[in-house]
Amino acid sequence: MWGSVMRDGPRRVAVVTGASRGLGAGMAASFAAAGMALGLCARVRPTIPRGAEALCSPVDVAEPGALERFADDVVARFGRIDLWVNNAGVLAPVGPLADAGADALRRSLEVNLGGVVAGTRAFARHVRTRPGGGVLVNISSGAAAHPYEGWAAYCAAKAAVDMLTEVVALEERRHGLRAYAVAPGVVDTAMQATIRATDAADFPEVDRFVRLHEAGAFNSPDWVARFVLDLADRAAADGGLGGAVVLRVPDEPPP
Ligand SMILES: NC(=O)c1ccc[n+]([C@@H]2O[C@H](COP(=O)([O-])OP(=O)(O)OC[C@H]3O[C@@H](n4cnc5c(N)ncnc54)[C@H](OP(=O)(O)O)[C@@H]3O)[C@@H](O)[C@H]2O)c1
């Protein structure tokens, strides 16, 4: 497992942002179970997954310089970073753009786009410092390609993340960085609970997410994590999944 893009040797190192709960915490647990050392951050300091070696730090991804400092800390602790997952994200504000507060809109873009820009830059710079390449996964969303009424800032940021990732995949390929934007499908997290609790006046498609919940039609964080690990493997062999950069995790079969 893990081809030539990844480091030879027993311990691979992954960073996950937004690892205090939800998809990020779940991916961290799965990466730990796969034997990886971890750099985990969120505004609330993430807990160390069972049996893992991890550096866990309180980081606001929107704070200038914060992810660069965190990358330096992880490299100081573990020597290098092989896989970097920009997962931190927020849904708010929800409702028509014209009704949203200017500060809330700015904050949304600073976290969902600015945080990914900063994390991508920090990791690309790290990969350039040593041989062996690396894999970047920016967690996107179906909202990058589907215009949901009420989610203007979120949709716009995720669409920008997809294009950012496509550009960086081209720019950094010669340095051995393989970059992917991955929509995880629907994952049952606090963000999904928030979506289901939204007023239809603010988010007209709320019923669709209520029905998905009733059907239990979710991707588990472990399913998403396994997709990411498999992607990192394939990145060495053929540039990923047929060379595509923007990907969606397939639906997990029911148990
Ligand atoms: N759940 C889904 O169905 C779904 C679908 C498509 C895409 N996604 C994407 O998947 C990612 C994870 O979402 P989730 O469902 O796991 O949401 P969640 O349960 O709300 O978790 C979000 C994570 O991001 C962190 N975070 C938020 N703002 C942050 C900031 N400024 N700095 C650092 N960390 C921050 C949160 O930690 P703190 O609050 O401690 O900072 C938390 O760990 C997001 O990018 C989301 O857009 C989710």
The ligand as an SDF file (V2000), in Angstrom:
LIG
                    3D

 48 52  0  0  0  0  0  0  0  0999 V2000
  -21.4820   16.0310    6.3730 N   0  0  0  0  0  0  0  0  0  0  0  0
  -21.7310   16.0100    5.0790 C   0  0  0  0  0  0  0  0  0  0  0  0
  -22.7140   15.4080    4.6080 O   0  0  0  0  0  0  0  0  0  0  0  0
  -20.8060   16.7180    4.1410 C   0  0  0  0  0  0  0  0  0  0  0  0
  -21.1190   16.6730    2.7680 C   0  0  0  0  0  0  0  0  0  0  0  0
  -20.2630   17.3070    1.8800 C   0  0  0  0  0  0  0  0  0  0  0  0
  -19.1250   17.9460    2.3480 C   0  0  0  0  0  0  0  0  0  0  0  0
  -18.8610   17.9930    3.6750 N   0  0  0  0  0  0  0  0  0  0  0  0
  -17.6390   18.6840    4.1090 C   0  0  0  0  0  0  0  0  0  0  0  0
  -16.9350   17.8350    5.0040 O   0  0  0  0  0  0  0  0  0  0  0  0
  -16.1620   18.6300    5.8970 C   0  0  0  0  0  0  0  0  0  0  0  0
  -16.4380   18.1770    7.3240 C   0  0  0  0  0  0  0  0  0  0  0  0
  -17.8100   18.4290    7.6120 O   0  0  0  0  0  0  0  0  0  0  0  0
  -18.5950   17.7070    8.7920 P   0  0  0  0  0  0  0  0  0  0  0  0
  -19.8760   17.2550    8.2310 O   0  0  0  0  0  0  0  0  0  0  0  0
  -17.7130   16.7720    9.5230 O   0  0  0  0  0  0  0  0  0  0  0  0
  -18.9260   18.9960    9.6880 O   0  0  0  0  0  0  0  0  0  0  0  0
  -18.8830   19.2020   11.2690 P   0  0  0  0  0  0  0  0  0  0  0  0
  -19.3640   18.0030   11.9620 O   0  0  0  0  0  0  0  0  0  0  0  0
  -19.5680   20.5010   11.4990 O   0  0  0  0  0  0  0  0  0  0  0  0
  -17.3120   19.3540   11.5560 O   0  0  0  0  0  0  0  0  0  0  0  0
  -16.6040   20.4340   11.0170 C   0  0  0  0  0  0  0  0  0  0  0  0
  -15.1790   20.3930   11.5310 C   0  0  0  0  0  0  0  0  0  0  0  0
  -14.5100   21.5670   11.0310 O   0  0  0  0  0  0  0  0  0  0  0  0
  -13.9350   22.2520   12.1420 C   0  0  0  0  0  0  0  0  0  0  0  0
  -13.8730   23.6900   11.8840 N   0  0  0  0  0  0  0  0  0  0  0  0
  -14.8950   24.5350   11.5910 C   0  0  0  0  0  0  0  0  0  0  0  0
  -14.4250   25.7880   11.4700 N   0  0  0  0  0  0  0  0  0  0  0  0
  -13.0980   25.7230   11.6910 C   0  0  0  0  0  0  0  0  0  0  0  0
  -12.0630   26.6810   11.7130 C   0  0  0  0  0  0  0  0  0  0  0  0
  -12.2840   27.9940   11.4890 N   0  0  0  0  0  0  0  0  0  0  0  0
  -10.7940   26.2790   11.9680 N   0  0  0  0  0  0  0  0  0  0  0  0
  -10.5470   24.9760   12.2260 C   0  0  0  0  0  0  0  0  0  0  0  0
  -11.4740   24.0130   12.1960 N   0  0  0  0  0  0  0  0  0  0  0  0
  -12.7420   24.4010   11.9510 C   0  0  0  0  0  0  0  0  0  0  0  0
  -14.8200   21.9040   13.3330 C   0  0  0  0  0  0  0  0  0  0  0  0
  -14.1200   21.9990   14.5470 O   0  0  0  0  0  0  0  0  0  0  0  0
  -14.1830   23.2450   15.5490 P   0  0  0  0  0  0  0  0  0  0  0  0
  -15.6090   23.6950   15.6250 O   0  0  0  0  0  0  0  0  0  0  0  0
  -13.6270   22.6720   16.8100 O   0  0  0  0  0  0  0  0  0  0  0  0
  -13.2830   24.2730   14.9380 O   0  0  0  0  0  0  0  0  0  0  0  0
  -15.1080   20.4320   13.0480 C   0  0  0  0  0  0  0  0  0  0  0  0
  -14.0520   19.6280   13.4950 O   0  0  0  0  0  0  0  0  0  0  0  0
  -16.5510   20.0790    5.6190 C   0  0  0  0  0  0  0  0  0  0  0  0
  -15.5900   20.6670    4.7590 O   0  0  0  0  0  0  0  0  0  0  0  0
  -17.8770   19.9550    4.8890 C   0  0  0  0  0  0  0  0  0  0  0  0
  -18.1390   21.0520    4.0530 O   0  0  0  0  0  0  0  0  0  0  0  0
  -19.6810   17.3980    4.5830 C   0  0  0  0  0  0  0  0  0  0  0  0
  1  2  1  0
  2  3  2  0
  2  4  1  0
  4  5  1  0
  4 48  2  0
  5  6  2  0
  6  7  1  0
  7  8  2  0
  8  9  1  0
  8 48  1  0
  9 10  1  0
  9 46  1  0
 10 11  1  0
 11 12  1  0
 11 44  1  0
 12 13  1  0
 13 14  1  0
 14 15  2  0
 14 16  1  0
 14 17  1  0
 17 18  1  0
 18 19  2  0
 18 20  1  0
 18 21  1  0
 21 22  1  0
 22 23  1  0
 23 24  1  0
 23 42  1  0
 24 25  1  0
 25 26  1  0
 25 36  1  0
 26 27  1  0
 26 35  1  0
 27 28  2  0
 28 29  1  0
 29 30  1  0
 29 35  2  0
 30 31  1  0
 30 32  2  0
 32 33  1  0
 33 34  2  0
 34 35  1  0
 36 37  1  0
 36 42  1  0
 37 38  1  0
 38 39  2  0
 38 40  1  0
 38 41  1  0
 42 43  1  0
 44 45  1  0
 44 46  1  0
 46 47  1  0
M  CHG  2   8   1  16  -1
M  END
$$$$
